[in-house]
Amino acid sequence: MDPAVDYAIAQTRQMLVGLNVVAMTGAGVSTDSGIPDYRGQGRVVKHPLTFDQFLASSENQARYWARSYVGWNRIASAEPNDSHLALAKAEQTGQIQQLITQNVDGLHQKAGSKNVIELHGRLDRVVCLDCTESISRQAMDGLIQATNPSMNRSADIEFTPDGDAEIEVPKDFRVPTCQNCNGRYKPDVVFFGEQIPQLRVTEAKTAVERAEAVLVAGSSLTVNSGLRLVKQAKELGQKIVIINLGETRADNIADVKLNASAADVLRALFL
C-alpha cells in the first residue's frame, strides 16, 4: 500500500480510539463482492429508473421487473468481502457503534453486522404500492417466472447495484400484480427521486447526533441523504474520515481523506 495511505490509516486508527463511531457505507464497499457501483472511478455513470418514471407507466414497471429479474440472482448470490467483514468485526469489538448504509444488497447483515440502518431499503423485499402488503423477493421471482416462463437469466449480462440488467425487455413481458389487492408491486427500496421514510431519516440523524466520529466508506456522497448526515456531523464538531477511490462531495470537510480501496483500508483498520 502507498506510504501516504499507510500513514493516513495510522492517523485514523489513533483518531478513532475510544470514540463513539458511526460508519456510513456506499456502493464502493460491495464492488469486491462483484456488485458494481454507479459512479466508481473509471465507470460510465448509470442513470437508473426514477420513482416518477416507475409510477408513470406500466411499460416502465415492466422494464424494471424484467431487467431486475435477470440481475437479481447476481446480487442474491453475492458474498460479503473484507469491507463487510471488517465492519462487522469492528461492531463486535466495540470500535463502531452504528452502521448506516446506502446499499440495498443486505451484505452487511450477511457478514454479521447487527446495528444497521438501511437508508435506502433492501432488494430482498417487495411491497405493494396500493395495499402495502409485503412479500419476499424470492416469492416475487416465483410469480415472474410463472407468468413469463420464457424469460432467460444469463450470467454474462452487465447489471447495476439495484440488479438492473442491461437487456432488451420482451414486448410480451407481464408484471405480476399484488396477490392481495391486484395492485402494483415495487421493490422495498428508495428509488432515485423518492423520499426516504421519515422514521428512517430520524433514526439515522439520531445515530449521528450520538456519535463522536463518522467514518464514510465507499461513497462519493453524490446522493444528498448521505451528504446531509456528514454535514450534520461536521456541524456537531465530530471527526470525519472518508475512504473512497475518487473525489467525494465532503472531501473539503473531512479530517482525513483516504483515496484508496475501502476493503484495503477497512481490513487494515479492523481485521
C-alpha positions, 0 to 999 in steps of 0.5 A: 500500500502507498506510504501516504495511505499507510500513514493516513490509516495510522492517523485514523486508527489513533483518531478513532480510539475510544470514540463513539463511531458511526460508519456510513457505507456506499456502493464502493464497499460491495464492488469486491463482492462483484456488485458494481457501483454507479459512479466508481472511478473509471465507470460510465455513470448509470442513470437508473429508473426514477420513482416518477418514471416507475409510477408513470407507466406500466411499460416502465414497471415492466422494464424494471421487473424484467431487467431486475429479474435477470440481475437479481440472482447476481446480487442474491448470490453475492458474498460479503468481502473484507469491507463487510467483514471488517465492519462487522468485526469492528461492531463486535469489538466495540470500535463502531457503534452504528452502521448506516448504509446506502446499499440495498444488497443486505451484505452487511447483515450477511457478514454479521453486522447487527446495528444497521440502518438501511437508508435506502431499503433492501432488494430482498423485499417487495411491497405493494404500492396500493395495499402495502402488503409485503412479500419476499423477493424470492416469492416475487421471482416465483410469480415472474417466472410463472407468468413469463416462463420464457424469460432467460437469466444469463450470467454474462449480462452487465447489471447495476447495484439495484440488479438492473440488467442491461437487456432488451425487455420482451414486448410480451413481458407481464408484471405480476400484480399484488396477490392481495389487492391486484395492485402494483408491486415495487421493490422495498427500496428508495428509488432515485427521486423518492423520499426516504421514510421519515422514521428512517431519516430520524433514526439515522440523524439520531445515530449521528447526533450520538456519535463522536466520529463518522467514518464514510466508506465507499461513497462519493456522497453524490446522493444528498441523504448521505451528504446531509448526515456528514454535514450534520456531523461536521456541524456537531464538531465530530471527526470525519474520515472518508475512504473512497477511490475518487473525489467525494462531495465532503472531501473539503470537510473531512479530517482525513481523506483516504483515496484508496480501496475501502476493503484495503483500508477497512481490513487494515483498520479492523481485521 
